[in-house]
Amino acid sequence: MNCIDAVEGTAKATLERFLESATECRQEASDYIQNVKTVIAGVLRFVENNPEVSERPELIRGVLYEYAKKIWLAKMEEPEASESEPAAAVDREYQAYCYDYIFDHGNYPR
């Protein structure tokens, strides 16, 4: 395993745990997504400050962004264990748009 794989794997595990924690605590999406943004920025800063890890640090941002978005959307589609009725269908395209918007602007689209 090379350094960038270790950094990416650690970051993905951290993002997964953040999602678990946010779900358990019923954290608002905008707060959760800002935390994701902070994790990704921290990883990117580390890779940029350690050029021996990767010659193209900007690639990790896209990889982690897409991964975090994918697991968040998948979690949105899971029915809640406490619900006795089937979960309402999630508009995946709209939720993806909201995720992107919140990541870029810090709050829900108005």
N, C-alpha and C positions, 0 to 999 in steps of 0.2 A: 504494500500500500504506500502510495506516495503522500506527501504532505497535504496537497490540495484535497485529496480524497478524505483524509482524516478531518480536515477543517470542515468540509462539506457534510460529512457524516455526523459530526458533532453538532453542527448548526441545525441539521434536519432533526436530530433527536431533541434538541432544545425547542425547536418550533413545534414538534409533536407534543411535548410536555406542556408548552404554553397553551396549546389548544385544549388539552385535557383539563388543565387548571381553569381556563376561561369558561369552559363548558360547565364544570363543577360549580363554579362561583357565579354562573349566569352573568358573565361580564358582557357589557355592551360591545357590540361589534366595532364601533369606532375606537374604543379603548384597546380592544384586542389587536386590531389591525395596526394601530400606532405602536404597540409593543413589538409586533412582528417587524415593522419598519425599523425600529431601534435595534433589534437583533441583527437584521440584515446589514444595517449601517455599521454596526460594530464589527461584524465579520469582514465586511469590505475594507474597513479601516485597517484591521489586522493584516489582511492579505496585501494591501497597498504598502504598508509599512514593513513588510517582510517579503521583498521581491524574490527571495529564494523559494517561496511557497508556490508562486505561479507567475508566469510572464504576462498573463492577461487577467488581472484581478477583476475587471469589469464583468467577466463571464459568470462569476459566482453570484453576483447580484441577480441576474436573470434566472439562474437555476434555482436559487432560494426563493425568489419572489413567486415563480410559477409553482414550486412545490408547496409553499405555504398557502397559496390560493387554492390549489387542488385539494389539499386536505381539509381546508375550511369549507369548501363547497360540498365535499363528500359528507362532512359532519352535518351540514345544513339539511342534507337529504335523509339523514337517519331519523327514524321516528323516536320520540322521547319515550323512555321506558315507563314513565308515569302516565302516559296517555292511554286511555282505554279505547279511543277511537283512532282510526287510521290517520296518519299525518297528512296534512294538506300538501298538495303537490307544490314543490318548490320551483319557482321560475328561475332556473339555473342561469339563463342569460342575463336576467335583471340582477341577480345576486352577484354575478361576476362583474357586471358594470359597477354595482355599488362598491364591491371590494376594491376595484381599480380606482374609483373616485375617492374613496376614503383614504386609500394609501397615498394618493397624490395630493389631496386637499385637507385631510384631517377630520372631515365630517361627512355626513350624508348629503347626497345631492338635494338641492332645493329647487 
